[in-house]
């Protein structure tokens, strides 16, 4: 069985394992106060060209999302996001469990627009019963989105502007950030993200690390006492150096971006085959997630040899699926999948 169902099936890049082994008996301060975490934070600040950023390390994406969102919002506030947002559809109500509500907006491609946010906020305050309703306090986006699409620099600028106009915080989920930054046609940089977002995170779990996410606060107003909140939410790792070491390894010589570029290249090979065979997509994309639409017979035939995700039913005879490549996807396995697709199209 070959796995194309996610980008975290493998462990981590060998360089990380090597450094973990070499430093295994080294004694360091705990709770993220060690030299490796400080080094990783410095690298992130350099990549963003901003020494004033506040950087923290957590273990996983859901933990990061709920900790950041709950730390920023007041008790009566909610967070605006796409109806397909990870915090809405794939985190077991974690945001609601913190006492906040996800205020969803319709989206065909996983993205939301500045105009939608403007309309949502205006509708709230124009309502005579506004104080009886959940107040919008933050906008959540992910880049790439759950459907593998990307925000352009102009779209990000517009979202940032409308958030600042209405006093909303803009938070970017970067669980797959590397894949987005290295995608063909992307015009957004780390520096842009740090300038336009109040907070974002750099995903390690899906980008070559064993685990870990690096939270970056660009707005000092919302990062105060964040370490207290990490601890309160159970996210403060005693052996915090395990996180810092992984991120410093990934970032110090560009390995993080090389791995993302590899995953995208393997996805592009699959896309090229799908295009050659005339298949359409649920949503077109350029990152490591691919959403082709297949006849149901093809889906069933592929299941014998490949693990992938069922995305949604299109009609009685067709289904959209998701193939996902990773930082470690082997070219030979992609070739096997492409050959099988050609065989099934005959």
N, C-alpha and C positions, 0 to 999 in steps of 0.2 A: 504494500500500500504506500503510495506517495502522497505526501501531505501538502495541500495548497489551501488550507482552511484558515491560517492565520500567520502572523509574522513573529510568533514567540514560541513555536514548537521546539526550536533548538535551544541549547543552553546559553552560551555566550561566546564571544570571540576568544580564540586561544590566547591572545595577548593578555586578556583580563585574567584568565585562569593562571597564566604564568606569573603575573604580578601578585595575585592572591597567594600563590604558593610561596613566592620569594619573600613576602612580607608577613607570612603567617605567624611567626613568633615575635614580631615587632610589637612593642608596647606603645600605645598611643592614648591620648585623652579620648573619652567617650562622647556620645551624643552629638556627633558632627562638629566637634571642636578641634579635630585633629588636622595635621598638615595636609593630608590628602583632600579633605573637604575644602580647606582654604585654597589649595592649589586649583581645584576644579572650579570654585567660585570665581577665582581670578581669571581663569581661562574664559569663562562665560562672559564676564564683564568686558574682557578684551574683544571677544567676538561681537559684542553688542556696542562696542565703542562707548561704554558708559560705566565709569568707576563708581557711580552712586547707586547702582542696582543692589538690591538685597536678595541674596540667593540662599535657598534652603533645599534640603534633600529629603524626600519621602520614598516609601517603598513601592507603591503602586498607583495606577491612574485613578481608580475610584476613590481611594483614600485621599489623593491629592485634590480631586475635584470637590469632594464634600468638605474637606478642611478649609480650602481657600474660600469657597462660596459661603460657608457658614461663618467664617471669620469676618467677612466683609459686610454681609447683609445685616440690617437691623431686624428685630423679631417680626415686624409686620411686612417685610419686603420679600419679593420673589425674584427669580432670575429668568430673563427672556432667552429663549433658545429655539432652534428649529424643531419641528415635530419629530424629526429623526435624530435629534441630538443624543449623544451617548448618555448624558445624565437623565434623559427622558426614557430611553428604551432599553438600556443595557446596564443599569446600576441598581436594580432591585429597590427602587424608591429611596436611594440613599439621601438625596437632597431633601425629600419630604420628611425623612426620618430625623433630619436636623431641625425640623420646624419651619422649613421654607418650601415654597411652591415653584415648580417649573412652569413658566408662562410660555406656552408653545405657539409658534407661528408656522403657517403652512410653508412647505418647501418641496419642490420637485427634484432639486439637485443637492440637497443637504445644506445649502447656504441660506442665510437670511440677508436682507438688504437694509440699508439705512432708512429707506422709505417705509419699510415695514415697522422698524423700531419707532420711527417718528409717529406713525399712525397709532401704534400700540400705546405709546406714552400719552399722546394727545387725547385718545379716547378715554384713557383712565382719568385724566384730570378734568376732562369736559363732563364727566359723569357726575351728576348731583350727589350720588351716593359713593363718591370715591373713597371716603374714609372707611367704608364698609367692605372694601375690596383689597386684595393683595396689591401693594404698591410695587411697581417695577423699580428695582434697585441696581440691577447688573445685567449686562448682556454677555452671554456665553456663546462662543463659537469654537469650532475645532478646525484645524488646518494641518493636513487635509481633513475633510469632513468624513462622516461615516460612509459616504458614497464615493470617497476618493477624489472629490472635486477640490479645487483650490480657490482661495480668495486672491484676487488681483490686488496690486498695491493701491489702485484707485478705490476699489471696493472697501479695502481696509481703512483707507483715509476717510471715506464717507462715513463708515461705521464709527470710527473714532470721533469724528466731528459731531455726529448726532448724540453720541454718548456724553461728550463734554458739554454740549448745549443743554442737555437735560439733567446733568449731574449723575449720570449712570457710570458705573465702572465697567470697563471692557476687559474680559478675561478670555484668553485663548488656550484651549486644550491642545497641547502639542505632543500627544502620545505618539504620533507618527510624523513629527515635525521635520525630521531629516529627509524623509521621502518627499515631502512637499517642497522643501528648499532645493532639492536636487532634481526636481522634475523639469522636463522640457517646457519652456515657455513661462516658467515661474519668474516673477519680477519682484518678489518680496525677499528682503534680507533679514537677518537677525537684528540688525540695527534698526530697520523699519519697525519690526515687531516691538522692540523695546521702547521705541519712540511713540508708537500709536496705541499700545495696550497698557492698561494699568498693571496687569499681571499676566503671566503665561508660564507654561512649563515645557521643558525639553524632555521628551520621552526616552528613557533608557531601556525599559522592558521590551519594547518593540523595535529597538534600534541597535541591538548587539550586546546589551548588558544582561547579566543574570536577572536583575531586577533594579528598579529605581527610577525616580523622576526628579528632575531639578526644577524647583519652583523659583521663578524670577519675578520680583516685585519692582516695577518701575515707579510706582506711586508710593512714596514714603508714608503717606497718610493711612494706608491700609496694611502696612507691614508691621506696624508697631505691635509688640507682644505676640508675634506669630509663633515664636518658639513655645510659648505657654500653650497655645492652641494646638500645636502639633502634639505636644505631650498629652493634653487633655483628650485628644481624639485617638490616642494610642499609636501615633505615628512616629514617635521619636525612638529611633533605633539606637540601642545602647552601643552596639558596634558600628557606629555611624561611619567609621572609616571605610567600611565595605562599599558604601555608596560613593564616597568621594574618590576612592581609588578607581572605581569603574569609570566614573565620568572623566577623571583626569586622563585615564588611558584612552578613552574614546575621543577626547577633544584635543589633546596636546599636539597631535601631528595630523589632524584631519581625518582620522580613522572613521569617526562617526559619519562623515559625509561620503567617504568612499564606500562604506557599507550600504548606505542609502542609495547611492548611485548604482551599485550592483543590483540591488533589488528591483529598481525601476527598469534597468536594462533587461532583466529577465522577464519582467511583466510586459515590456515592449515586444519581446519575441513572441509571447503568447498573443498579444493584441494583433501583431502582424499576421499570424496564422489565422486568427478569427476573421480579420479583414479579408484575407485571401479567400476564405471559405464563404464569405458573404453573410456572416452573422451580424446581427444588430446588438445594441447595448441598452441596458436600462438607463444608464447615464454614461456618457463618454468620459474618459479620464486619461491622466498621464502619470499617475503614481503607481504604487505597487498593488493597488486593488483594482480588479477588473470585474465587470458585471455583465457578462454576455447573456443573451436570451437564447435558449435552446428548445427544440422540440422535447417533449417529455421522454421520448424513447432514447434520445441522446443522453439526457441526464441519468437515466437508469443504467445505461451501458457504462457511463463513466464511473459510476459508483462502485463498480467491481474492483477498480484498480486505483482510484484516487479519492482522497478526502477533500471535500470542499463544502461551502455553505450554500444552502438554499436561501435565496434572498426573498423572492415573492412570486406568487402565481401571476402570470400575465393573462392567460385565458385557459380554456379547458385543455389546450394542446401544447402550451408553452410555459416555461418557467425561467425566471431570471436567477442566476446563481452568482456566487462570488468566488473567484480565484484570488488568492493573496500570496504574493511572493515575499521573501524575507531577505535580510542581510546575509543569510547563509544558504539561500536556495542554490542548488547545484544546476549548472547549465545542462548536464546530461538528463536530469529529471524533467526539466522544461522541454527538452527535445522529445522525451517519451510522451509527455502530454500532448505536444503539438502533433506528433505522428499519430497518436490515437484519435485526435480530432479529425485529422485528414482521413483516416480509415473510416470513421463513422459517417463522414460526409459523402462517401462514395455511393 
